[in-house]
Amino acid sequence: MGRSALRLTIGEADLKYLKGLVAAHNTPQQTVLRCRIALLAAEARTANEIASLLGIARATVIRWRSRFSLLGVPGLLHIQAGRGRKPTYSPEQVHEVVTKTATTRPAGSTHWSTRTMGKESGMSPATIGRIWNEHGLKPHLVTTFKVSNDKNFEAKLTDVVGLYLNPPEKAIVLCIDEKSQIQALDRTQPGLPLKKGRSGTMTHDYKRNGTSSLFAALDVLTGKVTGICQSRHRHQEFIKFLNHIDGQYAEGHDLHVILDNYGTHKHPKVLAWLKRHPRFHFHFIPTSSSWLNLVERWFREITERAIRRGVFQSVNALIKAIDDFMEAWNGDPVPFKWTAQAQPIIEKVKRARAALPELPPLISKKRKRLAISKAVH
């Protein structure tokens, strides 16, 4: 009988870490191989069995098994310097490129390119590209953001998220907003249709044939949209739209309306209209938080699928395209389901405010003292 192999003892934490390295997509293959050797050795496999399973030499199994016994997990991750070509640039030079890319700008420009950084550092553009790729740097890209300055951010956010996640019984939650000044654009020349091997085409220039504003209300539960197009978006048009909404939903249901802080929505005549229609309840989102209003997500759908690539020879043609899209949407509506809890969003905004010193904290010291005082008394 053959001699049985000694089991390689691996702690629970190390075992979990090694399995994670093997499963990860970005782990170097040589590291994966060493981890597999250790994991198989932990199952009391012999060196011959491991070598056969992994298709490697028995000496390789013995070497990495012994190294793990002496050094543990770091022994598998450490890569000894070989006899091959040495790095052209030192770690200090690479660090200098990374730091300069992230903290400085070239003269007369807003960001570095591989060529300008290569000229600055004395490296080739290809080398700069590899360094940036290794460190996840993309100077040519920029993303936009806006942190709300609303002093009542926390209360408004909690109110709106509460409506999404736990709406009142026998009530309808509507997200309302205006997509204003939609342009009826006509192209100066006819485009070519889509065909095999070629995308559709349209001219880069256009003719303006007027504008229209879309007032839309998204039913959060069903996903259906009620909307009308109007020539302007003043408080008069908004009240007209509210009357339209009032006629669409039967009496006996409260209507909780989520909307932004546009001045039209708080006009004295609008507030007077609300007093005459007590079943309407307005819930204002925090300023600079349009992402909290789900109808904005539907505006993206109609923009991408019906407006942006449309050709409209008149405002009436634009309005017809909008009405056709709404009719098709309501024939098979897709509700947008809100899943985010309020507290993680609040914590994220707090981190953003801490990273931007010019912004006030989410709760001022004075408001915090008042809250503590009320809690005590």
N, C-alpha and C positions, 0 to 999 in steps of 0.2 A: 504493500500500500504506500502511496505517496505521502510525503510529510505535509500536514495541514498548515495553512498560512496563519501567521499571527495577525489578529485584528488590529488595525490602526485606530487608536482611540482619538475621537474628535468630539469636542464639547458641543452642546446643543446650539449655542450661538454661532460657533464657527461652522457647524454643519449647515445651518440656515443661510449663512453668508455665502458659503461655497456654492450651494444650490442656486442662490440668487445670481451669482456671477455666471454660472452655466446658462441660466435662462435668459439673461440680459442680451439684447441684440448688439450692444456696442462693446462687449467684452472682447479683447483680442483673442484670436483662436489659440495662440500658444498658452495663454492663461486658462482658457476653457479646458484644454487638454490636461494641464497640470491638476486642475480642480477635479476632473473626472478620475484621474489616477488616484487622488486622495480619497474620493468618495467610494470608489470600488475597493480600495484597500480597507476602508472602514467596514466593508461587508465581509472581511476575512477572505478576500480573493487572493490567489497566489499571483506572483509576478508573471508567470506564464499565461495565466488566464486573462489578466489585465492586458498584457501585451497582445494577446490574440483578439480580445474584444475591441481594442482601440486601433489595432493595426500598426503597432509601433514596436521598437526593439525592447527586449527584456531589460537591457541595461538602462534605458530611459526610465522605465518604471521604477527600478531600484533607486536610481539617482534622486528622483523627485519624491519618492516615498521617504527616503532617508532625510532629505532636506526638510520635509514637513515635520518629521519626528524631532529634528533639532531646532528648527526656527518657527514652526507653526505656519499660520496663513501667510505672514510676511515673506516666508521663504519661497512660497509659490508665486508671489507677485513681483518680487525683486528680479529685475533683468540685469544680469552682469554685462559689463562692457565687452563687446566682442572684438574681433580682429578686423571688422569691416571698416567702411569709410566713416570717419569721425564727423560730427556735426560741423558745418561751415561756420555757424554763428553760435556764440556762447549763450547760455540761459540769460545772462545779464543783458545782452543785446536784444534778445527776443522780448524780455520784460520791458525794456525801454520803448520798443515799438508799440507794445500793447498799451503801456501807460500813456504814451504820446497820442495814440489814436483816440483814447477815451477821454483825455483831459485837455487837449489843445486843438487848434484849428490852423490850417495853412493860411498864409497871407492872402487876403482877398477872396477867400472861399469859406463856405459854411461847413465843409467836411473834407476829410482826406479821401483820396483815391489811391489805388495800388501804385499808380505812377508817381503821384506827388509824394507819397510816403516813401516809395523806393528811392526817389531822388534825395529826400531829406535824410534817409538813414544809410544810403549807400548800398542798398540791397536791390535785387531785381523785383519787378512787379509780381512775378510768379511766386517768389519767396514770401513777399508781403501777403499775397492771397492765401498761401498755405498757413501762415501764422494766424491770420484773421480767422480762417476756417477752424483751426485747432482751438482757438479761444472764443469762438462764438461771436465774433465782432462783425457787424454789418453797417459800416458808416454810411452807405448809400441809402439805407432805409430809415424812415422815421415814422412813428405812430403818434396819433393825436390823442389827447385826453382832456378832460375838464373835471375838476373837483368842485362839487357844489359848495357855495358860500352861504347857503341858506342857514340862518341861525336856528331854525326849527327843523333841520334836516331829519333828525332822529325820529321826532314825533310824526312827521309827514310820511316818512318811509315806512314806519311801523303800521300806520293807518292803511296805506295803500297795499302793502304786502299782506296785511291781515284780510283785506277784501279779496285778494287773489286766492289765498290759501284757505280761508274760512269765511265765505260770504254769509251775510245774514239770511235767515230762512224767509222764503216767499219774497225774495228781492232779486232784482236783475242788476248785474254789474256791467256797466258800459264804459269803454275807453273812447273818449272823444278828442278829436283834434282837427286842425285844418291843414291841408296841403295847399299852401297858397301859391299864387302866381305860376301855375303850370302853363308852360308855353306851348302853343300850337305851332310846331316847327314843320315847315315843308322844305324838302331838299331842292337844291337848284337844278339837279339833273336826276333822271330816273336811275335807280340802282340796279345792279345785276343780281339775279336770283342765285340761291344756293345750288351748287351742283357738285358732282363727284370730283374731289380733288381741289375744290375752291369754295371758300366761304362766301356768304352773301356780302354785297358791297353797298355803300351809300356815300354820297359826297360829304366832305368834311365841313362844307359851308351850308348855310340854310337861310330860309326866309321866315321871319316872324309874322305870324298871322293873328296875334292877340293872345290873351291869357284867360285862365279860369281858375277859380279856387274851389277845391273839393272839401266839403265838410263831411266827416265820416264818423260813425259810431260803431265800434266793434263790440259785439256781445261776447263777453269772456267765456260763458258756458258753452254756447253753441258754435261760436266762430263766425256767425253771420254778420254781415256789414250792412248798415243803412247809411246811405250817403246821397247828397245832392250837390250839384255844381252851381256856384253863384259867381257873379262878376266881381264882387268885392268881398272882403272879410272883416267888416265892421261889426259893431254890436247889433245893428239892425239885422244883418244876415244871420248872426249867431242866434238871435231870438227866433227868427224864422225857422232855423234848423231845429231848435229846441221844440217848437210847436209841432214840427214834422215828427220828431221822435215821440212826443207825447201822444200823437195819433197812431203811432205804430204799435204801442204796447197797451194792452187792456188795463183798465182801472183795477185797483186792488193789489197792484204790485208796486212796491217802492223801487225807484230807479236810483242807484248809486253811481254817480258819474265821476270817473277819473279823468282829470284834465290838467293842463299846465297853467302857468301863471301869466299868460298873455293878458294884456290890459283889457281886451274885449270881454274876457270871461268874468271880470270883476267890475264891469261898468255898472253904475247906479241903476240903469234901466234893467239890466240883467238881474241884479239883486232884487229889484222890485218884482220882476217876473217870477223869481224863485219863491217869494212870499205868497204869490197867488197860486203856486203849484207845489204844495208841501210834500208831494211824494218824490220830488227831485232832491237829491242830496249831493252836493259837490264835495269832492275830495281832491285837493290840489297836491300835485307831486312837488318835491323840492325843486328849487331853481337849478338849471343846468343838469337836469336828470331826465332827459327825454327817453332814455333807455328804460325807464320805469313804466312808461305808457305803452301798453301792448299794441295799440293801433299804429304806432310807429313801425312796428314789425310788419304790419299789413301794408303800410305805405311802401315799404321796400318791395313787396311782392308786386304791387301794381306798377311801380316804377320800372322794375326789371322786365316785367312780362308784357306790359301794355303801353308804356309811355316812352321810355328811353329810345327804343328803336322804331317808334311809330313815325309815320309821315302824315301830317294833318294839314289839309289845305284851308281849313277854317276852324274857328273855335267850336262850331257845332260838330265838326268831325271829331275833335278831341273829346268833347263831352259824350258823344256816342260811343267812342272807344272805352271811356271810363265806365259808362253804364253797362256796356257789353261785358266788361271784365267783372263787374260786381255781380251781374246776373249769373255768369258762369261760376263765379266763386260761391255764391249762395246756393247754387244747385248741388254743390258737394263741398260744404264748408269744412275747413280744417282749423279747429281752435288751437290757439297758442297757449300751452300749459305752463304756468309759472311754477317753478319748483324751489327757488332760492329762499332761504329763511332770512329774516331781517338782520339778526345779530351778526352773521358773517359779513354782510355788506357793510354794516356799521364799523366793524373792526377793520375792514379793508380801507374805508374812508379815513379812519383814524390814522392808519399807517401812512396814507397818502399825505395827510395834513402834516404829520411829523416829518415827512421827507421834504416838504415844501415850507420852509420857515416863514414865508410871507403870509401864509394862510392862518387864520385864527383856529384855535382848537375846536373840536366838535361841540364841546360844552365849555363855555367860558368859566373862569374862576368864580365870578359873581353869581352866575346861574347855579354853579355847583354848590356854593355856600347856601343859596336860597333853598335848594333841594334838600340839603342836609338839615337845614333849620326846620323845614316843614316835616321832614321825617321824624325829627326829635320831638317836636311839639304835637 
